[in-house]
């Protein structure tokens, strides 16, 4: 009896071990498939934006954008954003809502990269007081992931401006403030027409900011707020606030302007700014 019981226990133990091995194998296969799917998604997203960049700016970023080609790919395009020494070199769209471009690439295909997009409620993107642009913080370092570097004010000093190209003009986006805010932050408002309300909005940014730079900002300026997930707490968001300053010429000066130089540029180009602006200083 004892011998039969021992043999039975051995069979049960071996059966359990086999089940465990099968389960482990399935876990490995499922995990491997998930990793493969994620990596394939990263690769496909990168290839889509690489192709679009090559089609519209064949010699690398110079500020010259073929808007006709972009509109043929996606008529929702409203701008192009570039940040030297980072992967940020992407078109910006505006959809009918703030959901579509979370999971839709610029060419209309579905993908986790999504597309950089201006808040759907914005009446005149980049032509009014403030424009909010959303983008994913991808784990592979793409899309708006580089904005995390701006947590450091030292990094902002070394990389003080992005470049924003729109159908109406070319602008330096000179960094003024960095914030770490919840998704329901009061910063997420747009279409602020009253000058007093714009001044209050600027004061709110100053009060909530992790830091501000020496850039001078007024209620008559145009601001762009770049927003992405922060992953520091639930629903946390990084926000980078930049001031739009028109280029002096049609060709980009790739050496970064100091904030005071940007102010001089803004004064020198006040007339050009007025020509391209539609509602940036309305009250």
C-alpha distance (Angstrom), angle and dihedral (degrees) to the residues before:
residue distance angle dihedral
X1 . . .
X2 3.82 . .
X3 3.82 90.4 .
X4 3.81 92.3 50.5
X5 3.83 90.9 47.5
X6 3.80 91.3 51.3
X7 3.79 91.7 49.7
X8 3.79 90.4 49.3
X9 3.82 92.0 50.3
X10 3.80 90.0 49.7
X11 3.80 91.3 53.4
X12 3.82 91.0 48.4
X13 3.81 90.8 49.3
X14 3.81 92.6 48.9
X15 3.79 90.5 47.3
X16 3.79 90.9 52.0
X17 3.81 90.9 48.0
X18 3.80 90.4 51.4
X19 3.80 91.1 51.1
X20 3.80 90.3 49.5
X21 3.81 91.6 49.1
X22 3.81 91.1 50.1
X23 3.80 90.8 48.9
X24 3.80 91.7 49.1
X25 3.79 90.6 48.6
X26 3.80 90.3 51.2
X27 3.81 90.9 49.2
X28 3.80 90.6 51.3
X29 3.81 91.5 48.2
X30 3.79 93.9 47.6
X31 3.81 92.1 45.3
X32 3.79 90.8 47.8
X33 3.79 91.3 50.0
X34 3.80 91.5 49.8
X35 3.81 91.3 50.1
X36 3.81 90.4 47.4
X37 3.81 91.2 49.4
X38 3.80 92.2 49.4
X39 3.80 93.3 47.2
X40 3.80 91.1 46.4
X41 3.80 89.3 51.3
X42 3.80 90.7 51.3
X43 3.79 91.3 49.4
X44 3.79 94.2 47.0
X45 3.81 92.2 48.2
X46 3.79 91.8 48.9
X47 3.80 91.3 49.6
X48 3.81 92.9 50.2
X49 3.81 93.2 53.7
X50 3.80 93.1 40.5
X51 3.80 89.5 54.9
X52 3.80 92.7 47.1
X53 3.80 91.2 49.5
X54 3.80 91.7 49.7
X55 3.80 91.5 49.3
X56 3.79 95.5 50.2
X57 3.82 102.6 30.5
X58 3.80 107.5 25.2
X59 3.81 96.1 173.6
X60 3.78 96.5 48.4
X61 3.78 124.5 -93.8
X62 3.79 112.6 -27.2
X63 3.78 99.2 143.4
X64 3.79 92.3 -101.0
X65 3.80 107.1 121.2
X66 3.80 124.9 -177.7
X67 3.80 97.3 -135.5
X68 3.79 93.5 178.6
X69 3.81 91.0 59.4
X70 3.80 91.7 45.2
X71 3.79 92.7 50.3
X72 3.80 90.5 51.1
X73 3.81 88.3 56.2
X74 3.80 94.3 41.6
X75 3.83 125.1 -3.8
X76 3.83 90.1 -161.1
X77 3.82 91.7 75.0
X78 3.83 114.5 125.9
X79 3.80 103.9 163.2
X80 3.79 151.7 -13.9
X81 3.82 125.1 -119.3
X82 3.82 126.2 -157.4
X83 3.82 131.0 178.9
X84 3.78 117.5 -173.5
X85 3.83 117.6 -124.1
X86 3.82 91.4 17.1
X87 3.81 136.4 81.9
X88 3.80 91.8 -107.8
X89 3.80 103.3 119.9
X90 3.78 104.0 123.9
X91 3.80 143.9 133.1
X92 3.81 119.6 -109.9
X93 3.78 123.5 -140.5
X94 3.79 137.4 -174.5
X95 3.79 117.9 -143.3
X96 3.77 133.4 -171.1
X97 3.81 89.8 -98.9
X98 3.80 139.2 9.8
X99 3.80 94.6 -105.7
X100 3.80 107.4 62.2
X101 3.81 98.4 69.4
X102 3.78 95.4 44.3
X103 3.82 87.6 83.7
X104 3.81 103.3 13.5
X105 3.78 121.6 89.8
X106 3.79 121.7 -141.0
X107 3.82 92.1 -98.0
X108 3.81 91.5 54.9
X109 3.80 96.9 -103.3
X110 3.80 120.7 129.0
X111 3.80 116.8 -106.1
X112 3.79 143.7 140.7
X113 3.80 92.6 -113.7
X114 3.78 91.4 68.9
X115 3.79 115.6 -179.1
X116 3.80 133.3 -79.2
X117 3.79 104.8 -100.6
X118 3.78 138.9 -175.8
X119 3.78 116.6 -127.4
X120 3.79 107.5 -82.7
X121 3.81 92.1 -132.1
X122 3.81 93.2 59.7
X123 3.80 109.2 116.1
X124 3.82 98.0 -157.1
X125 3.83 113.1 10.5
X126 3.83 112.0 -141.4
X127 3.80 91.0 -4.3
X128 3.79 97.7 80.1
X129 3.80 136.5 58.3
X130 3.82 97.7 -79.6
X131 3.78 135.7 9.7
X132 3.81 122.3 -172.7
X133 3.82 117.3 -149.3
X134 3.81 120.9 -167.4
X135 3.79 128.2 -158.1
X136 3.80 138.2 163.7
X137 3.80 122.6 -98.8
X138 3.80 95.8 -135.1
X139 3.80 120.2 -157.8
X140 3.82 90.7 -133.3
X141 3.81 89.7 62.1
X142 3.81 96.6 -104.7
X143 3.82 134.5 124.8
X144 3.85 108.9 16.4
X145 3.82 96.2 -13.5
X146 3.87 91.7 108.2
X147 3.81 90.0 64.9
X148 3.81 86.7 78.8
X149 3.80 88.0 71.8
X150 3.79 88.3 65.9
X151 3.80 90.3 69.9
X152 3.79 81.1 89.2
X153 3.79 113.4 72.1
X154 3.81 86.8 -155.4
X155 3.81 89.2 62.3
X156 3.81 89.0 50.2
X157 3.81 89.4 53.7
X158 3.80 90.5 51.7
X159 3.83 93.4 43.1
X160 3.82 103.5 28.2
X161 3.79 100.5 160.2
X162 3.76 146.2 37.4
X163 3.78 124.7 -158.1
X164 3.79 120.5 -117.3
X165 3.78 120.3 -168.2
X166 3.80 120.4 -171.6
X167 3.81 131.9 171.9
X168 3.82 86.6 -102.7
X169 3.81 99.6 49.9
X170 3.80 153.4 -38.7
X171 3.78 121.5 -87.4
X172 3.77 142.5 -179.6
X173 3.79 108.3 -132.9
X174 3.79 99.4 -146.3
X175 3.80 112.7 -160.9
X176 3.79 114.6 -117.6
X177 3.82 106.0 162.1
X178 3.79 144.8 9.1
X179 3.81 122.4 -154.0
X180 3.80 138.2 -178.9
X181 3.78 105.5 -155.2
X182 3.82 140.9 157.4
X183 3.80 119.2 -99.7
X184 3.82 90.6 -104.9
X185 3.81 93.6 54.2
X186 3.79 118.7 147.6
X187 3.80 87.3 -122.4
X188 3.81 89.6 77.2
X189 3.80 96.7 86.6
X190 3.77 128.7 107.1
X191 3.82 140.7 179.8
X192 3.81 92.9 57.6
X193 3.80 103.2 171.3
X194 3.81 104.0 163.8
X195 3.81 112.0 87.3
X196 3.81 93.8 -141.8
X197 3.80 89.9 52.9
X198 3.79 89.9 49.7
X199 3.79 90.4 53.0
X200 3.80 89.9 49.6
X201 3.80 89.2 50.5
X202 3.81 91.0 53.9
X203 3.81 90.1 49.5
X204 3.81 89.8 50.5
X205 3.81 91.2 53.4
X206 3.80 90.9 49.7
X207 3.80 91.2 49.9
X208 3.82 94.5 48.4
X209 3.80 99.3 37.8
X210 3.80 123.1 112.0
X211 3.79 84.2 -143.9
X212 3.80 141.6 -18.9
X213 3.80 127.6 -148.8
X214 3.81 129.7 -134.3
X215 3.80 92.0 -91.8
X216 3.80 111.3 126.1
X217 3.79 113.3 -130.2
X218 3.80 130.0 -174.5
X219 3.79 137.7 179.6
X220 3.81 88.7 -101.4
X221 3.80 94.0 60.7
X222 3.78 128.1 91.3
X223 3.80 116.8 -118.5
X224 3.78 132.8 -165.6
X225 3.81 119.7 -157.6
X226 3.81 113.7 -158.1
X227 3.80 110.9 -158.2
X228 3.82 132.7 -169.9
X229 3.80 140.4 153.1
X230 3.81 114.9 -79.1
X231 3.85 102.0 -166.8
X232 3.83 89.6 -151.7
X233 3.81 93.2 113.5
X234 3.79 134.9 -11.0
X235 3.82 111.4 -53.6
X236 3.81 92.3 -4.3
X237 3.81 117.5 162.8
X238 3.79 134.6 -162.7
X239 3.79 113.8 -143.1
X240 3.78 125.8 -168.1
X241 3.79 114.7 -168.0
X242 3.78 117.4 -157.3
X243 3.78 134.4 -179.7
X244 3.79 118.5 -132.4
X245 3.81 112.0 -124.3
X246 3.82 118.4 178.4
X247 3.78 118.3 -121.2
X248 3.78 115.0 -108.0
X249 3.79 91.5 -133.5
X250 3.77 139.9 8.3
X251 3.80 93.8 -96.0
X252 3.78 121.5 71.9
X253 3.79 121.3 -115.1
X254 3.80 100.3 -142.0
X255 3.81 93.6 -161.9
X256 3.76 107.4 94.5
X257 3.78 118.3 -109.2
X258 3.77 118.2 -129.9
X259 3.82 113.6 -123.7
X260 3.79 92.8 -104.9
X261 3.81 90.0 52.4
X262 3.77 89.2 51.3
X263 3.79 89.0 54.8
X264 3.80 90.0 52.5
X265 3.78 89.9 49.5
X266 3.78 90.5 52.2
X267 3.82 92.3 52.1
X268 3.80 92.6 45.9
X269 3.80 92.2 50.0
X270 3.79 99.4 41.8
X271 3.80 92.1 118.2
X272 3.82 92.8 49.1
X273 3.79 89.3 48.7
X274 3.78 91.5 53.7
X275 3.80 90.5 53.4
X276 3.81 93.7 55.6
X277 3.79 98.8 35.9
X278 3.78 120.4 93.3
X279 3.74 109.7 -178.7
X280 3.83 100.5 -16.7
X281 3.79 91.0 126.8
X282 3.81 100.7 27.7
X283 3.74 119.1 132.5
